[in-house]
Amino acid sequence: MKKASSLSELGFDADGASSGFFRPVADGTSTPTAHRRRLTKISVIGTGNVGMAIAQTILTRDLADEIALVDALPDKLRGEMLDLQHAAAFLPRTRLVSDTDSAVTKGSDLVIITAGARQIPGETRLNLLQRNVSLFRKIVPAVAEHSPEALLLIVSNPVDILTYVAWKLSGFPASRVIGSGTNLDSSRFRFLLAEHLDVNAQDVQAYMVGEHGDSSVAVWSSVSVAGMPVLKSLQQSHSSFDEAALEGIRRAVVDSAYEVISLKGYTSWAIGYSVASLAASLLRDQRRIHPVSVLAAGFHGIADDHPVFISLPARLGRAGVLGVAEMELTEEEANKVRRSAKTLWQNCQLLGL
């Protein structure tokens, strides 16, 4: 028997199949017309551990009417789709489709790209970056053609540089090309502070900005809980909260992903929740503030002619990036952001885009 994900694939005609179970209300009017509303479609490019964690979280949060999955490995792709389809009785009604051809993403409202080349032992970071750029040359123009009004959300690493690449290759305005950036880094930062202060992480206002990577900047000057500045309080109550201690906390945030990878082999759930929160803010027009990778030229002393993407707190809505917060940084924090941006811009210049 043919393996299938629907009865129509087994040869059963689906046209009018429900008519034997339901009939319209007889009120003397003509045949009722179906209620029409605009359906929301999200596409996920890359069905590895990260891509599927994102798809699963989006599905359980009921953020889309249709989810399209795309991957280069057809058997794994179909297996992942079937595994989610078989949970249909326990989930909101969402249509799931998959294909190795990006045409399946046609008409998407949001396209999330998680695909990326894996580093080969001994390979330089620049060579890995070049291979990822080659991969994006195949992915981005195609999805942009199929969904010219979509928002692009880049998750693949190095996310800041690849968000710049996606912006260049898509031809989309910068407001519609966003990198997941330090949204998750900031959550890790808030978690560590919340555990220490014995409060809910949602009540901690704290941001990691700049590069999603080793040079990310912990903005200690603006950390607060219930409107109270945290750094001043900690330094008054704990003499050990000196510059070395603050750097140790920042380093712990940066290294936390490496710890997870060393323990379970990859990260997945946290980035799944992080990206789903971004999807909700974007598609539901929530106007929430997220530290994501955005076009940062002109902010915090970054040169206007350096169109680099780094993470800054941005207001997100249905149109994408609605604005970037002009947050106050200390001179030291601003210098670190500029150094981070300069390094990223130098790498972008090597790509020849």
Protein Blocks (a to p, Z undefined) as FASTA:
>chain_A
ZZdfbfklnopafehklmmmpccddehiacdddddddddddddehjafklmmmmmmmmmn
opafbdcdddfblklmmmmmmmmmmmmmmcccddddddfbfklmgoiabdcdfbdcddde
hiafklmmmmmmmmmmmmmmmmmmmmmmbccddfbdcfklmmmmmmmmnopafklgccfk
jmlmmmmmmmmmmmmnopafklpccddehjedjkbccdfklgceehiafklmmmmmmmkl
cfklmmmmmmmmmmmmmmmmmmnopafklmmmmmmmmmmmmmnonopacdddddfehiah
iafklccdddddddddfkopabdcdddddfklmmmmmmmmmmmmmmmmmnoZZ
